Amino acid sequence: MTDTWNSPEKFNREALQWDENPRRRALAQAVAQAIIAAVQPAKTMRALEFGCGTGLVTLEVAPLVKSVSAIDTSSEMLAVLSQKIHNAPGATIETTCLDLSQSPNFTAQHERSFELIYSSMTLHHIDDTAGFLDKISNLLSPGGLIALADLDQEDGSFHDDPLEKVHHGFDRTALAVQLQAAGLDHISFETIYTLEKVNSPGVSASYPVFLVTATRAMS
Ligand SMILES: C[S@@+](CC[C@H](N)C(=O)[O-])C[C@H]1O[C@@H](n2cnc3c(N)ncnc32)[C@H](O)[C@@H]1O
């Protein structure tokens, strides 16, 4: 059971089996395709993924950009990704184990350093959404893009452990207000996937996943 935000131990335990779940692989494929279609990655872009896990999304995006800084709090998830990087010619991926929400040194050193920041199913693991969006907005170069995939607001049945501290998805309107407050504009949401799973009460249910894209102002 996990009763704190951001538990690397949970993801460390799950890392070796993470990619075996076809539902996760299908979602990651859909997210990667949606990000690629929405942001049109270019070889000039320095990109960052927070909560990259085993790299299911990053391994699709990385060949299309200059470099990816792949960040996660779970060293075991990153160890799985590191193994795969050896078999990814043409991609420059640097892994870093850190909690991006609690890393003032990283954020200070990398202000305005990325043309693209993306993530999949990680924002709901970060306690202070508004504060975090502010931090990642400062990492974007002027005109830089974010593309974040996550759950629409759900009733709390998505995660199996009722004690796990997570956001129960996001209300799009409220998230848009937070993105705007973080200095981002051209905010756009689309539904990119619907996860079907047997939820914590044991009922088969549908959970829509959105991709939100937004741009850092030029000045
Ligand atoms: C649900 S998993 C998604 C993994 C991957 N994006 C995927 O689609 O397969 C969430 C990931 O976010 C990481 N994570 C959670 N909180 C984080 C934080 N504050 N900073 C960086 N990574 C974090 C976890 O370790 C985990 O690998």
Ligand as a Chemical Component Dictionary entry (heavy atoms), coordinates in Angstrom:
data_LIG
# 
_chem_comp.id                   LIG 
_chem_comp.type                 NON-POLYMER 
_chem_comp.pdbx_formal_charge   0 
_chem_comp.three_letter_code    LIG 
# 
loop_
_chem_comp_atom.comp_id 
_chem_comp_atom.atom_id 
_chem_comp_atom.alt_atom_id 
_chem_comp_atom.type_symbol 
_chem_comp_atom.charge 
_chem_comp_atom.model_Cartn_x 
_chem_comp_atom.model_Cartn_y 
_chem_comp_atom.model_Cartn_z 
_chem_comp_atom.pdbx_ordinal 
LIG C1  C1  C 0  1.986 5.561  -14.440 1  
LIG S1  S1  S 1  3.716 5.560  -14.657 2  
LIG C2  C2  C 0  3.866 6.006  -16.390 3  
LIG C3  C3  C 0  5.182 5.589  -16.987 4  
LIG C4  C4  C 0  5.333 5.886  -18.488 5  
LIG N1  N1  N 0  5.096 7.287  -18.778 6  
LIG C5  C5  C 0  4.410 5.016  -19.312 7  
LIG O1  O1  O 0  3.502 5.558  -19.941 8  
LIG O2  O2  O -1 4.622 3.794  -19.356 9  
LIG C6  C6  C 0  4.233 7.070  -13.837 10 
LIG C7  C7  C 0  5.751 7.253  -13.828 11 
LIG O3  O3  O 0  6.037 8.531  -13.276 12 
LIG C8  C8  C 0  7.123 8.430  -12.364 13 
LIG N2  N2  N 0  6.989 9.570  -11.426 14 
LIG C9  C9  C 0  6.046 9.748  -10.465 15 
LIG N3  N3  N 0  6.234 10.928 -9.858  16 
LIG C10 C10 C 0  7.294 11.523 -10.482 17 
LIG C11 C11 C 0  7.975 12.785 -10.314 18 
LIG N4  N4  N 0  7.580 13.654 -9.371  19 
LIG N5  N5  N 0  9.041 13.090 -11.107 20 
LIG C12 C12 C 0  9.428 12.200 -12.079 21 
LIG N6  N6  N 0  8.830 10.986 -12.273 22 
LIG C13 C13 C 0  7.777 10.657 -11.484 23 
LIG C14 C14 C 0  6.965 7.032  -11.777 24 
LIG O4  O4  O 0  8.163 6.533  -11.229 25 
LIG C15 C15 C 0  6.494 6.226  -12.997 26 
LIG O5  O5  O 0  7.562 5.691  -13.732 27 
# 
loop_
_chem_comp_bond.comp_id 
_chem_comp_bond.atom_id_1 
_chem_comp_bond.atom_id_2 
_chem_comp_bond.value_order 
_chem_comp_bond.pdbx_ordinal 
LIG C1  S1  SING 1  
LIG S1  C2  SING 2  
LIG S1  C6  SING 3  
LIG C2  C3  SING 4  
LIG C3  C4  SING 5  
LIG C4  N1  SING 6  
LIG C4  C5  SING 7  
LIG C5  O1  DOUB 8  
LIG C5  O2  SING 9  
LIG C6  C7  SING 10 
LIG C7  O3  SING 11 
LIG C7  C15 SING 12 
LIG O3  C8  SING 13 
LIG C8  N2  SING 14 
LIG C8  C14 SING 15 
LIG N2  C9  SING 16 
LIG N2  C13 SING 17 
LIG C9  N3  DOUB 18 
LIG N3  C10 SING 19 
LIG C10 C11 SING 20 
LIG C10 C13 DOUB 21 
LIG C11 N4  SING 22 
LIG C11 N5  DOUB 23 
LIG N5  C12 SING 24 
LIG C12 N6  DOUB 25 
LIG N6  C13 SING 26 
LIG C14 O4  SING 27 
LIG C14 C15 SING 28 
LIG C15 O5  SING 29 
# 
